[in-house]
Amino acid sequence: MWSLKDMGKWICIDDTPGVNNALDYSHKEITIKRLNELERGFIVYLINACSIGTDDDYEFLRSVIAIVNKSKKIKIIFVVNKMDEVNRTIEEPKELLENVKVYIKNLGIDNPEIFPFSADASLLFRRALNGEKLSEVHSDRFYKYFKIFRERGYSLGKIAITNNRFNKDNYISVDDELYYKEDIYDAIKNTGINLIEKEIQNYIKQ
């Protein structure tokens, strides 16, 4: 994560394997073993917005929550990824998160912290801001995500009265089209990444 820098502390990130790999049943055992060895820490539990409550996830999450509830030194947050793939004509994002909340509470977390997120959109926005040249496929996804996560029909950046706005350094080019950087920063905020990073930083500072 770009913003997890200069925290004044060592940060150890343990990316455990997913548990829904039908070809390797050891993934769950490896992850549970690692969690049982954890004395303190911050768990980011990733949930796929398009496949909530599968049998594999239900059983695994129940095991994880049992471990978390045994220790006051372990904090867990839930990140619902792939929100960009949610069909809003079928289920509103807010309704989806309420369903996730009920799902988690039924497994033993009374007041779960749940963060909607789009990892792919966040990554592409930041790669663009970092000056990286995007492939045609990535440029297409960038355009799709930008439309999703920008406030529709209204951009404060575009109506600002300031000469500085027209400085070429304030723009980036994606697939030969100029985008105002402030608009992309706003779009990044809407992906949910900032809240997740802030939550992790607050924990590290403790």
C-alpha positions in Angstrom: 0.0 0.0 0.0 1.4 3.4 -1.1 0.6 5.3 2.1 2.0 2.8 4.6 5.4 4.5 4.7 7.6 6.2 7.3 5.5 4.9 10.2 8.5 4.6 12.5 7.9 0.9 13.1 8.7 -2.3 11.4 5.7 -3.8 9.5 5.5 -7.5 8.9 2.9 -8.5 6.3 1.9 -12.2 6.1 -0.2 -12.9 3.0 -1.8 -16.3 3.8 -3.2 -18.4 1.0 -6.8 -18.4 0.0 -9.0 -21.3 1.3 -11.2 -21.9 -1.7 -8.6 -23.6 -3.9 -10.2 -27.0 -4.7 -6.8 -28.2 -5.9 -5.0 -27.7 -2.7 -6.8 -28.4 0.6 -3.6 -27.5 2.6 -4.2 -23.8 2.1 -6.8 -23.7 4.9 -4.5 -25.7 7.3 -1.6 -23.4 6.6 -3.6 -20.3 7.3 -5.2 -21.6 10.5 -1.8 -22.8 11.8 -0.4 -19.3 11.2 -3.3 -17.6 12.9 -3.0 -19.9 15.9 0.6 -18.8 16.2 -0.4 -15.2 16.2 0.0 -13.5 19.6 -1.0 -10.0 18.4 -1.7 -8.3 15.1 -4.1 -6.9 12.6 -6.1 -9.2 10.3 -7.5 -8.0 7.0 -10.1 -10.5 6.0 -10.9 -10.3 2.3 -14.5 -11.1 1.1 -15.4 -11.4 -2.5 -18.5 -9.1 -3.1 -19.7 -11.5 -5.8 -19.5 -14.7 -3.7 -20.4 -14.0 -0.1 -21.2 -16.8 2.3 -19.9 -19.8 0.3 -19.5 -23.0 2.3 -15.6 -22.8 2.2 -15.7 -19.2 3.4 -18.3 -19.8 6.1 -16.4 -22.6 7.7 -13.0 -20.8 7.5 -14.3 -17.5 8.8 -15.9 -19.3 11.7 -12.5 -20.7 12.6 -10.8 -17.3 12.2 -13.4 -15.5 14.4 -13.0 -18.1 17.1 -9.2 -17.4 17.1 -9.8 -13.6 17.2 -12.3 -13.8 20.0 -9.7 -15.5 22.2 -7.3 -12.6 22.2 -7.8 -8.9 22.8 -4.5 -8.2 21.1 -5.8 -9.3 17.6 -7.9 -6.9 15.6 -9.8 -7.9 12.5 -11.5 -5.8 9.8 -13.4 -7.1 6.8 -12.7 -5.8 3.3 -15.4 -6.5 0.7 -13.5 -6.5 -2.6 -14.7 -6.3 -6.2 -17.4 -3.8 -5.4 -17.0 -2.6 -9.0 -18.6 -5.9 -10.1 -21.7 -5.5 -8.0 -24.9 -5.3 -10.2 -26.6 -2.3 -8.7 -29.8 -3.1 -10.5 -30.1 -6.2 -8.4 -28.5 -5.1 -5.1 -27.5 -1.7 -3.8 -23.9 -1.6 -2.3 -25.3 -0.4 1.0 -27.7 -3.3 1.1 -24.9 -5.7 0.3 -22.8 -4.4 3.2 -25.8 -4.8 5.5 -26.1 -8.4 4.5 -22.3 -8.9 5.1 -22.7 -7.4 8.5 -25.5 -9.9 9.4 -23.4 -12.7 8.0 -20.4 -11.8 10.2 -22.4 -11.1 13.3 -24.0 -14.5 13.1 -20.5 -16.0 13.2 -19.6 -14.2 16.4 -18.4 -10.6 15.8 -20.9 -8.2 17.4 -19.7 -5.0 15.8 -17.7 -5.8 12.6 -15.9 -3.1 10.8 -16.6 -3.6 7.0 -14.9 -1.7 4.2 -16.2 -1.8 0.6 -13.3 -1.8 -1.8 -12.2 -2.1 -5.4 -8.6 -3.3 -5.5 -8.3 -3.3 -9.3 -9.7 0.2 -9.6 -7.5 1.5 -6.8 -4.4 0.0 -8.4 -5.0 1.3 -11.9 -5.7 4.8 -10.6 -2.5 4.9 -8.7 -0.5 3.4 -11.5 -1.8 6.1 -13.7 -0.9 8.8 -11.2 2.5 7.3 -10.9 3.1 8.0 -14.5 3.0 4.3 -15.7 1.9 3.6 -19.2 -1.2 1.4 -19.2 -1.8 -1.3 -21.7 -4.9 -1.1 -23.9 -6.8 -3.6 -21.7 -5.8 -1.6 -18.5 -6.8 1.7 -20.2 -10.2 0.3 -20.9 -10.6 -0.8 -17.3 -9.3 2.5 -16.1 -12.0 4.3 -18.1 -14.7 2.0 -16.8 -13.7 2.5 -13.2 -13.3 6.2 -13.6 -16.9 6.5 -14.7 -18.0 4.3 -11.8 -16.1 5.9 -9.0 -16.2 9.6 -10.0 -19.3 11.5 -8.7 -21.6 11.2 -11.7 -22.3 14.4 -13.6 -20.5 16.7 -11.3 -16.8 17.4 -10.9 -15.6 20.2 -8.5 -12.2 19.9 -10.1 -13.5 20.8 -13.5 -15.5 23.9 -12.4 -12.8 25.4 -10.2 -11.8 29.0 -11.0 -8.0 28.9 -10.8 -5.2 29.4 -13.3 -3.2 26.6 -11.6 -5.8 24.1 -12.8 -4.6 24.4 -16.4 -1.0 23.6 -15.5 0.0 20.5 -17.5 1.5 19.0 -14.4 -2.0 18.7 -13.0 -3.0 16.2 -15.7 -2.1 12.7 -16.8 -2.6 11.0 -20.1 -4.3 7.6 -20.3 -4.7 6.2 -23.8 -4.1 9.7 -25.2 -6.9 11.2 -23.2 -6.2 13.8 -20.5 -7.5 13.3 -17.0 -7.4 15.9 -14.2 -5.4 14.5 -11.3 -7.7 15.8 -8.6 -10.6 13.9 -10.2 -8.6 10.7 -10.0 -7.7 11.3 -6.4 -11.4 11.7 -5.7 -12.1 8.5 -7.6 -9.4 6.7 -5.5 -11.2 7.8 -2.3 -14.4 6.3 -3.6 -12.7 2.9 -4.1 -12.5 2.5 -0.3 -8.7 2.1 -0.1 -8.1 5.3 2.0 -10.3 4.1 4.9 -8.6 0.7 4.9 -5.1 2.2 5.0 -6.1 4.7 7.7 -7.5 1.8 9.8 -4.2 -0.1 9.5 -2.1 3.1 10.3 -4.2 3.8 13.4 -3.5 0.2 14.6 0.2 0.5 13.9 0.5 3.8 15.8 -1.0 2.2 19.0 
